[in-house]
Amino acid sequence: MVDSSVAGLRLGQKVTSLQGRDRGRTYLITGFLNEYYVLVADGVNRTAQHPKKKNRRHLSVSPFVDEEIEAKLSAGGRVTDEEIASAIRRWEEKAEEGEISLG
C-alpha cells in the first residue's frame, strides 16, 4: 500500500463514482494503490475483502471522513462490511434530514 493519504484523499473518506457501471454509487476509500488509483468499498456490493479499484479522477470526493474507520485502516487494522455500510447509511440519513449539505 501507498501513503495513508494521496493528493488530499484520506482513508474512510466518502466518495461517489462518476464513471463506469457503478456511476452514482457511494463508497468509502479503503486503500491506495498508487497516486492514480484507490480502493473503494460500500460494504454491500463491494466488500472490504474485495474492494473496487477506481481511478481517483472518476470519483467525486466528499469532505466527510469516518474517523473511526480512518483510524483503524491507518493502524493497519481491518474494518467490517457492516462498519462501512453503517457509515454510508449515517451520512445518507443526515443528508435526508437536512443536517448536512452534500455539495
Rosetta constraint file for C-alpha pairs under 8 A:
AtomPair CA 1 CA 31 HARMONIC 7.08 0.50
AtomPair CA 1 CA 32 HARMONIC 5.97 0.50
AtomPair CA 1 CA 33 HARMONIC 5.74 0.50
AtomPair CA 1 CA 34 HARMONIC 7.69 0.50
AtomPair CA 2 CA 32 HARMONIC 5.60 0.50
AtomPair CA 2 CA 33 HARMONIC 5.95 0.50
AtomPair CA 2 CA 34 HARMONIC 5.93 0.50
AtomPair CA 3 CA 32 HARMONIC 7.07 0.50
AtomPair CA 4 CA 10 HARMONIC 6.55 0.50
AtomPair CA 4 CA 11 HARMONIC 6.47 0.50
AtomPair CA 4 CA 31 HARMONIC 7.55 0.50
AtomPair CA 4 CA 32 HARMONIC 7.21 0.50
AtomPair CA 4 CA 74 HARMONIC 6.30 0.50
AtomPair CA 5 CA 9 HARMONIC 5.28 0.50
AtomPair CA 5 CA 10 HARMONIC 4.78 0.50
AtomPair CA 5 CA 11 HARMONIC 6.80 0.50
AtomPair CA 5 CA 32 HARMONIC 7.70 0.50
AtomPair CA 6 CA 10 HARMONIC 7.06 0.50
AtomPair CA 6 CA 32 HARMONIC 7.42 0.50
AtomPair CA 6 CA 35 HARMONIC 6.15 0.50
AtomPair CA 7 CA 35 HARMONIC 7.47 0.50
AtomPair CA 9 CA 13 HARMONIC 7.06 0.50
AtomPair CA 9 CA 61 HARMONIC 7.97 0.50
AtomPair CA 10 CA 29 HARMONIC 7.13 0.50
AtomPair CA 10 CA 65 HARMONIC 7.41 0.50
AtomPair CA 10 CA 70 HARMONIC 7.42 0.50
AtomPair CA 11 CA 28 HARMONIC 7.57 0.50
AtomPair CA 11 CA 29 HARMONIC 5.19 0.50
AtomPair CA 11 CA 30 HARMONIC 5.55 0.50
AtomPair CA 11 CA 31 HARMONIC 6.39 0.50
AtomPair CA 11 CA 65 HARMONIC 7.63 0.50
AtomPair CA 11 CA 69 HARMONIC 7.48 0.50
AtomPair CA 11 CA 70 HARMONIC 4.99 0.50
AtomPair CA 11 CA 73 HARMONIC 6.84 0.50
AtomPair CA 11 CA 74 HARMONIC 7.30 0.50
AtomPair CA 12 CA 28 HARMONIC 5.28 0.50
AtomPair CA 12 CA 29 HARMONIC 5.12 0.50
AtomPair CA 12 CA 30 HARMONIC 6.11 0.50
AtomPair CA 12 CA 65 HARMONIC 5.36 0.50
AtomPair CA 12 CA 66 HARMONIC 5.23 0.50
AtomPair CA 12 CA 67 HARMONIC 6.86 0.50
AtomPair CA 12 CA 69 HARMONIC 5.43 0.50
AtomPair CA 12 CA 70 HARMONIC 4.75 0.50
AtomPair CA 12 CA 73 HARMONIC 7.91 0.50
AtomPair CA 13 CA 28 HARMONIC 5.34 0.50
AtomPair CA 13 CA 29 HARMONIC 5.45 0.50
AtomPair CA 13 CA 61 HARMONIC 7.75 0.50
AtomPair CA 13 CA 62 HARMONIC 7.04 0.50
AtomPair CA 13 CA 63 HARMONIC 7.22 0.50
AtomPair CA 13 CA 64 HARMONIC 5.87 0.50
AtomPair CA 13 CA 65 HARMONIC 4.15 0.50
AtomPair CA 13 CA 66 HARMONIC 6.40 0.50
AtomPair CA 13 CA 70 HARMONIC 7.83 0.50
AtomPair CA 14 CA 26 HARMONIC 7.01 0.50
AtomPair CA 14 CA 27 HARMONIC 5.85 0.50
AtomPair CA 14 CA 28 HARMONIC 4.69 0.50
AtomPair CA 14 CA 29 HARMONIC 6.71 0.50
AtomPair CA 14 CA 61 HARMONIC 6.56 0.50
AtomPair CA 14 CA 62 HARMONIC 5.43 0.50
AtomPair CA 14 CA 63 HARMONIC 7.28 0.50
AtomPair CA 14 CA 64 HARMONIC 5.77 0.50
AtomPair CA 14 CA 65 HARMONIC 6.09 0.50
AtomPair CA 14 CA 66 HARMONIC 7.92 0.50
AtomPair CA 14 CA 88 HARMONIC 7.65 0.50
AtomPair CA 15 CA 26 HARMONIC 5.80 0.50
AtomPair CA 15 CA 27 HARMONIC 5.36 0.50
AtomPair CA 15 CA 28 HARMONIC 6.02 0.50
AtomPair CA 15 CA 29 HARMONIC 7.19 0.50
AtomPair CA 15 CA 59 HARMONIC 6.12 0.50
AtomPair CA 15 CA 60 HARMONIC 5.54 0.50
AtomPair CA 15 CA 61 HARMONIC 4.63 0.50
AtomPair CA 15 CA 62 HARMONIC 5.60 0.50
AtomPair CA 16 CA 23 HARMONIC 7.65 0.50
AtomPair CA 16 CA 24 HARMONIC 5.91 0.50
AtomPair CA 16 CA 25 HARMONIC 5.54 0.50
AtomPair CA 16 CA 26 HARMONIC 4.46 0.50
AtomPair CA 16 CA 27 HARMONIC 6.12 0.50
AtomPair CA 16 CA 59 HARMONIC 5.53 0.50
AtomPair CA 16 CA 60 HARMONIC 5.03 0.50
AtomPair CA 16 CA 61 HARMONIC 6.61 0.50
AtomPair CA 16 CA 62 HARMONIC 7.82 0.50
AtomPair CA 17 CA 22 HARMONIC 6.41 0.50
AtomPair CA 17 CA 23 HARMONIC 4.89 0.50
AtomPair CA 17 CA 24 HARMONIC 5.29 0.50
AtomPair CA 17 CA 25 HARMONIC 5.57 0.50
AtomPair CA 17 CA 26 HARMONIC 6.62 0.50
AtomPair CA 17 CA 27 HARMONIC 7.77 0.50
AtomPair CA 17 CA 58 HARMONIC 6.17 0.50
AtomPair CA 17 CA 59 HARMONIC 4.74 0.50
AtomPair CA 17 CA 60 HARMONIC 6.32 0.50
AtomPair CA 18 CA 23 HARMONIC 5.02 0.50
AtomPair CA 18 CA 24 HARMONIC 6.18 0.50
AtomPair CA 18 CA 58 HARMONIC 5.19 0.50
AtomPair CA 18 CA 59 HARMONIC 5.36 0.50
AtomPair CA 18 CA 60 HARMONIC 6.43 0.50
AtomPair CA 19 CA 23 HARMONIC 5.16 0.50
AtomPair CA 19 CA 58 HARMONIC 5.44 0.50
AtomPair CA 19 CA 59 HARMONIC 7.52 0.50
AtomPair CA 26 CA 42 HARMONIC 6.78 0.50
AtomPair CA 26 CA 88 HARMONIC 7.37 0.50
AtomPair CA 27 CA 40 HARMONIC 5.75 0.50
AtomPair CA 27 CA 41 HARMONIC 5.27 0.50
AtomPair CA 27 CA 42 HARMONIC 4.68 0.50
AtomPair CA 27 CA 88 HARMONIC 7.38 0.50
AtomPair CA 28 CA 40 HARMONIC 5.44 0.50
AtomPair CA 28 CA 41 HARMONIC 5.58 0.50
AtomPair CA 28 CA 42 HARMONIC 6.25 0.50
AtomPair CA 28 CA 84 HARMONIC 7.02 0.50
AtomPair CA 28 CA 88 HARMONIC 7.73 0.50
AtomPair CA 29 CA 38 HARMONIC 6.79 0.50
AtomPair CA 29 CA 39 HARMONIC 5.87 0.50
AtomPair CA 29 CA 40 HARMONIC 4.52 0.50
AtomPair CA 29 CA 41 HARMONIC 6.70 0.50
AtomPair CA 30 CA 38 HARMONIC 7.65 0.50
AtomPair CA 30 CA 39 HARMONIC 5.50 0.50
AtomPair CA 30 CA 40 HARMONIC 5.37 0.50
AtomPair CA 30 CA 41 HARMONIC 6.61 0.50
AtomPair CA 30 CA 48 HARMONIC 7.41 0.50
AtomPair CA 30 CA 51 HARMONIC 7.61 0.50
AtomPair CA 30 CA 73 HARMONIC 7.17 0.50
AtomPair CA 31 CA 38 HARMONIC 5.78 0.50
AtomPair CA 31 CA 39 HARMONIC 4.83 0.50
AtomPair CA 31 CA 40 HARMONIC 7.05 0.50
AtomPair CA 32 CA 37 HARMONIC 6.36 0.50
AtomPair CA 32 CA 38 HARMONIC 4.38 0.50
AtomPair CA 32 CA 39 HARMONIC 5.88 0.50
AtomPair CA 33 CA 37 HARMONIC 5.44 0.50
AtomPair CA 33 CA 38 HARMONIC 5.58 0.50
AtomPair CA 33 CA 39 HARMONIC 7.07 0.50
AtomPair CA 34 CA 38 HARMONIC 7.21 0.50
AtomPair CA 36 CA 55 HARMONIC 5.75 0.50
AtomPair CA 36 CA 56 HARMONIC 5.80 0.50
AtomPair CA 36 CA 57 HARMONIC 7.71 0.50
AtomPair CA 37 CA 53 HARMONIC 6.46 0.50
AtomPair CA 37 CA 54 HARMONIC 5.51 0.50
AtomPair CA 37 CA 55 HARMONIC 4.55 0.50
AtomPair CA 37 CA 56 HARMONIC 5.61 0.50
AtomPair CA 38 CA 53 HARMONIC 5.80 0.50
AtomPair CA 38 CA 54 HARMONIC 5.49 0.50
AtomPair CA 38 CA 55 HARMONIC 6.48 0.50
AtomPair CA 38 CA 56 HARMONIC 6.33 0.50
AtomPair CA 39 CA 51 HARMONIC 5.63 0.50
AtomPair CA 39 CA 52 HARMONIC 5.42 0.50
AtomPair CA 39 CA 53 HARMONIC 4.72 0.50
AtomPair CA 39 CA 54 HARMONIC 6.26 0.50
AtomPair CA 40 CA 46 HARMONIC 7.66 0.50
AtomPair CA 40 CA 51 HARMONIC 5.29 0.50
AtomPair CA 40 CA 52 HARMONIC 5.22 0.50
AtomPair CA 40 CA 53 HARMONIC 6.54 0.50
AtomPair CA 40 CA 54 HARMONIC 7.09 0.50
AtomPair CA 41 CA 45 HARMONIC 7.88 0.50
AtomPair CA 41 CA 46 HARMONIC 4.87 0.50
AtomPair CA 41 CA 47 HARMONIC 5.51 0.50
AtomPair CA 41 CA 48 HARMONIC 5.78 0.50
AtomPair CA 41 CA 50 HARMONIC 7.74 0.50
AtomPair CA 41 CA 51 HARMONIC 4.95 0.50
AtomPair CA 41 CA 52 HARMONIC 6.34 0.50
AtomPair CA 41 CA 84 HARMONIC 7.45 0.50
AtomPair CA 42 CA 46 HARMONIC 5.42 0.50
AtomPair CA 42 CA 47 HARMONIC 6.37 0.50
AtomPair CA 42 CA 48 HARMONIC 7.80 0.50
AtomPair CA 42 CA 81 HARMONIC 7.38 0.50
AtomPair CA 42 CA 84 HARMONIC 6.03 0.50
AtomPair CA 42 CA 85 HARMONIC 5.78 0.50
AtomPair CA 42 CA 88 HARMONIC 7.50 0.50
AtomPair CA 43 CA 47 HARMONIC 4.60 0.50
AtomPair CA 43 CA 48 HARMONIC 6.34 0.50
AtomPair CA 43 CA 80 HARMONIC 7.55 0.50
AtomPair CA 43 CA 81 HARMONIC 3.99 0.50
AtomPair CA 43 CA 82 HARMONIC 6.15 0.50
AtomPair CA 43 CA 83 HARMONIC 7.61 0.50
AtomPair CA 43 CA 84 HARMONIC 5.27 0.50
AtomPair CA 43 CA 85 HARMONIC 4.85 0.50
AtomPair CA 44 CA 81 HARMONIC 6.92 0.50
AtomPair CA 44 CA 85 HARMONIC 6.81 0.50
AtomPair CA 46 CA 50 HARMONIC 6.14 0.50
AtomPair CA 46 CA 51 HARMONIC 5.41 0.50
AtomPair CA 46 CA 52 HARMONIC 6.47 0.50
AtomPair CA 47 CA 51 HARMONIC 5.67 0.50
AtomPair CA 47 CA 81 HARMONIC 5.81 0.50
AtomPair CA 48 CA 79 HARMONIC 6.90 0.50
AtomPair CA 48 CA 80 HARMONIC 6.54 0.50
AtomPair CA 48 CA 81 HARMONIC 5.81 0.50
AtomPair CA 54 CA 58 HARMONIC 6.96 0.50
AtomPair CA 54 CA 59 HARMONIC 7.70 0.50
AtomPair CA 55 CA 59 HARMONIC 7.24 0.50
AtomPair CA 62 CA 102 HARMONIC 7.35 0.50
AtomPair CA 65 CA 70 HARMONIC 7.42 0.50
AtomPair CA 66 CA 70 HARMONIC 6.18 0.50
AtomPair CA 66 CA 87 HARMONIC 6.80 0.50
AtomPair CA 67 CA 71 HARMONIC 6.00 0.50
AtomPair CA 68 CA 72 HARMONIC 6.32 0.50
AtomPair CA 69 CA 73 HARMONIC 6.14 0.50
AtomPair CA 69 CA 79 HARMONIC 6.72 0.50
AtomPair CA 69 CA 83 HARMONIC 7.74 0.50
AtomPair CA 69 CA 84 HARMONIC 7.80 0.50
AtomPair CA 70 CA 74 HARMONIC 5.91 0.50
AtomPair CA 71 CA 75 HARMONIC 6.15 0.50
AtomPair CA 72 CA 76 HARMONIC 6.52 0.50
AtomPair CA 72 CA 77 HARMONIC 5.00 0.50
AtomPair CA 72 CA 78 HARMONIC 6.48 0.50
AtomPair CA 72 CA 79 HARMONIC 6.92 0.50
AtomPair CA 73 CA 77 HARMONIC 5.16 0.50
AtomPair CA 73 CA 78 HARMONIC 6.15 0.50
AtomPair CA 73 CA 79 HARMONIC 7.16 0.50
AtomPair CA 79 CA 83 HARMONIC 6.51 0.50
AtomPair CA 79 CA 84 HARMONIC 7.31 0.50
AtomPair CA 80 CA 84 HARMONIC 6.60 0.50
AtomPair CA 81 CA 85 HARMONIC 6.11 0.50
AtomPair CA 82 CA 86 HARMONIC 5.80 0.50
AtomPair CA 83 CA 87 HARMONIC 6.19 0.50
AtomPair CA 84 CA 88 HARMONIC 6.43 0.50
AtomPair CA 85 CA 89 HARMONIC 6.12 0.50
AtomPair CA 86 CA 90 HARMONIC 6.13 0.50
AtomPair CA 87 CA 91 HARMONIC 6.50 0.50
AtomPair CA 88 CA 92 HARMONIC 6.32 0.50
AtomPair CA 89 CA 93 HARMONIC 6.07 0.50
AtomPair CA 90 CA 94 HARMONIC 6.19 0.50
AtomPair CA 91 CA 95 HARMONIC 6.12 0.50
AtomPair CA 92 CA 96 HARMONIC 6.24 0.50
AtomPair CA 93 CA 97 HARMONIC 6.27 0.50
AtomPair CA 94 CA 98 HARMONIC 6.19 0.50
AtomPair CA 94 CA 99 HARMONIC 5.24 0.50
AtomPair CA 94 CA 100 HARMONIC 6.07 0.50
AtomPair CA 95 CA 99 HARMONIC 5.87 0.50
AtomPair CA 95 CA 100 HARMONIC 5.20 0.50
AtomPair CA 95 CA 101 HARMONIC 6.50 0.50
AtomPair CA 95 CA 102 HARMONIC 7.14 0.50
